[in-house]
Amino acid sequence: EMSTVNHRFLEIEVKSSEPIPFAWEKKIRHLVREKIKRGKVSLNVEAKWKPPFLSEVVINRELVTSYKNALSGLCQNLGLDDRVTLSHLLALRGVISPPRKPQIKKSLETMLEKALTKALKNVLKMRGKEGKEHLQSILRYLKRIQKRLSDLEEEIPTAQNLYQEKVKESLKNLLALGEDREKVARELSFLISRGDISEEKLRFQSHLRELQTTLQQKESVGKKIRFILQELHREINTMGAKANSFIISRLVVQIKEDLERIREEVQNIE
């Protein structure tokens, strides 16, 4: 039985109702790593066999009998009345043999590998289905972001006109105060840069296109998507800081909320 939950890295937990050889567990982990790159994987092995590698202790009965006869004869010859006990015999060398080296049946190992392959196939099928659902959610959020970005673009000319009026008013006040031209020029340059979000908008659109392209790729893309989202957040934060319009500020907040929802969905994508 195998189950997976979201996790930043790959973590594999193997449990078994019966002890299994280290070599088997090592192989299990290797097979899982080949198919799954991220997530917490819990694997429960229900073993119904009598482990052949837990051999019983072997007692050399012939040697015990030989020891017993020899000791009894020695006592009789020496005129001793000491009785030979079982504890005496068990302490003698060679009477008890340690468990034999595990003899693992190849058929059991093959059965385990087949069961693991089947469990992996089912898990990957389920994860694939969930991945498609997450992808559809991300695409819906992207579509909404693009609509809001379009609304933001439409608002830019109005916002710039209003901002230009504010800049003119600020310049009038500076000139009225008799400020020198150099200071006025610096202030003008600062005000102009504060009101221009065209570069940020273009970079944001470029990152959006890159994100859409990445989502169509078949290989593991989770790490790359998270990096692109960081860049999108950086650009939208700058646009929000420069915004001189209530409407633009509101749209920026909404776009940031959608980016956060995408980030949550991406946590479930490798």
Buried (B, 14 or more C-beta within 10 A) or exposed (E): EBBBEEEEEBEBEBEBEEEBBEEBBEBBBEBBEEEBEBBBBBBEBEEEEEBEBEBEEEEBEEBBEEBBEEBEEEBEEEEEEEEBEEEEBEEBEEBBEEEEEEEBEEEBBEEBBEBBEEBBEEBBEEBEEBBEEBBEBBEBBBEBBBEBBEBBBEBBEEBBEEBBEEBEEBBEEBEEEEBEEEEBEEBBEEBEEBBBBEEBBEBBBEBBEBBBEBBEEEEEBBEBBBEBBEBBBBBBEBBBEBBBBEBBBBBBEBBBBBBEBBBEBBEBBB
